[in-house]
Amino acid sequence: MIVTQMFQSLTEAKCQLLRFATLAALVGCILFLQPVQAGIGKSPLLTTDKSCMDESSESSLMVDPIITVRFVNPRFYCDSNQYIVDAEFQSNTANKEVFGMNIRFWYEDSKLEFLRFKDFFTSYGAVSPNPAFNSPLNFGVSWFGFSSTVADFINGGIQKTSSGGPFYIPTTGWKKLFSIVFKVDDPNADPANFFASVVADLEQNPSNGGYLPGNDGIVITLVNPAGGQLPATENAISLNWNYVGSGAPPYGQTNQTTVAGMYNCAPPMTCPASVTINCGDSTLPTVLGTATSPDYCIAGTPVITYTDAQTGGSCPQPNLITRIWHATDSCGNSSYCPQYITVGPISGCNLLVSNTADVGTGSLRNAINCAASGDTITFHSSLAGGTILINSTKILLNKNLFIRSNVTPRVKIKSTVAGLFDIAVTRTIEFKDLDIISGLSTTGNDGAAFNNLGTLKLIGVKVYRNPSLPAGQYLIRNKPGSQFTLSGSCFIQNN
């Protein structure tokens, strides 16, 4: 009896010693992994006396579950030109909690640039190196079938960073641990038809998702209920890329099976063409056209509406209807486009300058010729920053006119002939908020921008010398008996 008790006591002491050693080894492993260098390795299983462990504790240490990570849910953000994919997980064993992992993947350098990891599940985050290690290598075409030779390689650590919010991997369905953010290299990429490959877990074992020499393309460690970390066998599913072959280049090829599922951009719109109509003509969209827009967010039809704003009076006076078309897709993204409807009097005289031509319908010369004394000539907003080039003959102003612009950037009127505007005797002409560039000179001072025999009023007008006009010649030539006034922010270039 005494011998038996002594044996039991010794066995108990041995077990306690082994438990203490096991705990110390586990703590040591945790302390080693907490700083996490470039990768988080698999923790070695601890050797213990089976007589000191109950069945559940032994089982929790020895189970090596299979964890699969996949890249999914690609989405394009137009405002930031970013492409984001999610890293989702699934396990073949229930109640497995992620401790940390080393995530390694490749992508096509000509399409994407890695920015960062984001949207971590509660209490997880990126660890050293942060930002993740990034190395471009010339294996894009030979290894992956990319359209460019360069494939960028990313290696970064993810780890639980606090005691809250464990990440339990489901055995059915998928659960997101974090997202990966890329910048799209092409500033004009079509977000509705954008495909980019993200290739995960390249390693030697094809059953684990790879063929390249080496091991552990992705390393995942789990929290062990008995303490420390538990290793896992990893599989990976790439995005827009498939493995092919049996271990020699090319290891795979790109595909387009995963379409961008989240279209976070304003829907593209096509507006009907701007038109010129007569007073009394119908302005209904059924006659003048309707805007169109696809819905890339969710299959369907965007809601398309419009609003009208009218300037320049009502018929029979000419006016301009600015019709703003508005499209809203199923995700609430909106976009706009304008349609300009120029309404002229029944006579056909159009006082709205709508193009930069020297002659013809919509030209400045045509508006001046058909205007009645006292009319106001305006400029279409589509002429902002444009130059009206007078290259046939200078323009005679022989009626009282108001030539006014409120377009920004300002409209320029430039002559390539001798002179530009001749103002007739007793006539009053007002120019407002325009840039005027003088004509050329053949003899005397006949290259002036204004040859004034009447009354000339300039309001906020800037007058510049044509580079071909000889120095010393007039830009504004006021004849005897004429009147000339400046107001607002005017500018007349010096000789």
C-alpha positions, 0 to 999 in steps of 0.5 A, a space after each residue: 500500500 505504501 509502495 503504491 502510494 509512493 508510485 502514485 505520488 511520483 507519477 503525480 509529481 512527474 505529471 506536474 513537472 511535465 505540465 509545467 514544462 509544457 506550459 513553459 514551452 507553450 508560453 515560450 512559443 507565444 512570446 516568440 511569435 508575438 513580434 512576428 517577423 516576415 512570416 508566422 511559422 507552424 508551431 512544433 507539436 510538444 512532446 508530453 507524457 500521455 499519462 498526464 493528458 486527458 483524451 480531449 487535451 491530447 486530441 486538441 494538440 494533435 489535430 491538424 485541420 485543413 484550412 482553405 483561403 480564397 480571394 473573392 468579391 472583387 470590386 472597383 472604386 472609381 473615386 479612388 481608382 482602387 480594386 479590392 478583394 476579400 480573403 475568406 476562409 473555410 475549415 474542415 474542422 469545427 471551432 477553429 480560431 485563427 491565431 495568425 498567418 503568413 499571406 503570400 500572393 502574386 499579381 500582374 504588375 501592369 494592372 495593379 499595385 498593392 497598397 495595403 491590407 484593410 477591413 480586418 476582423 475584430 482584434 486582427 491586424 497586419 504585423 511585421 513587415 508592415 507594409 508587406 514585403 513587395 518584390 517584382 520579378 520577371 515571371 509574369 508570362 512564363 509562370 502565370 500567363 500574364 500579359 506583362 512579364 512582371 509579376 509582383 510578389 507580396 509577403 505579409 503577416 496577419 495576426 490576432 492583436 488583442 484578446 477580443 473577437 476570436 475569428 472562428 472559421 466556418 465549416 460551411 460557407 465562407 468568412 472574411 478575415 481581411 481585404 486586400 487593396 490595390 491601386 489600378 495602374 490604368 487610369 482609364 480602366 473600365 470598371 465594369 469589365 476589369 479583370 485582374 489575377 491574384 495568385 495565392 499559395 504557390 508551393 510544391 504540393 499540387 494538392 495544396 494549391 501550387 507547383 513551384 519549388 518550396 513549401 508553405 506558400 500560405 502558413 496558418 496557425 490556430 489557437 490551441 484550446 490547450 494553449 499555444 498554437 496549432 498548425 494547419 494544412 492550407 489550401 488556396 483558391 486564386 482569383 481570375 487565375 487557374 493552375 494548369 500543367 503538372 509542375 513545369 512552367 507555365 504553372 497556370 493561366 489567367 481567366 475571366 470567370 470572376 466578374 467584378 461583383 461590386 460596381 462602386 462607380 457612377 453609371 456611364 451615361 450617353 446623352 442625346 445630341 444637342 440640337 437647334 430647333 425653332 420656336 414652337 417645335 416640341 422639346 419632349 424627349 420622345 422627339 429630341 432623344 433620351 439619355 441611356 445608361 446601363 446598370 452594372 451594380 445589379 442587373 436591371 435598368 437605372 432610373 433616368 430623369 431630367 431637369 430643364 433650365 431655360 435662359 435667354 427669354 421665351 419665344 419668339 425670342 431665342 433661348 437656350 434650354 439646358 437639359 440635365 439628364 440624371 441616372 441612378 443605378 440599383 446601388 444608389 450611384 448617380 451620374 449626370 450629363 447635359 443636353 443643350 437645346 437651342 430654341 431660335 425664333 421662327 425667322 431662324 435668327 439664332 442669337 446664341 453663338 454655338 460654335 467657333 466657325 467664322 461663318 454659317 449657322 451658330 457662328 458669331 458673324 451669323 448672329 451679328 448679321 441677323 440680329 435686330 438693333 438692341 438685341 443681345 448676343 450670347 455664347 453657348 457654354 460648350 464654347 468655354 475656353 474655345 477660340 472663335 477664329 475670324 479668317 475671312 473678313 473683319 466684321 461690321 457692327 452697324 446696329 446697336 448690339 450687346 455681345 455678352 458672355 458668362 462662360 468660364 473659361 472665357 471665350 476668345 475672339 481672334 482675327 487672322 485678317 486685317 482688323 477685327 471689328 468696325 463700329 459704325 457711326 452713331 452705333 453703340 456696341 457693348 462687349 462683356 467678359 470676352 478675350 479679344 485678340 487683334 487682327 493683322 496689319 497690312 497698312 497703317 493702323 488697320 490691324 486694330 481689334 476695334 476700329 471705332 467710329 461710334 460708341 464702344 463699351 468694354 466691360 471686363 474685356 481683355 484685349 491682346 495684341 496678335 503676335 503678327 501685329 507689328 509693335 506700335 500699332 493700335 489695338 483700339 483705334 478711336 476715330 474723331 467723334 467716337 466714344 469709348 468707355 471701360 468698366 469692370 476688370 479690363 485689360 489692354 496689352 501694352 505695345 
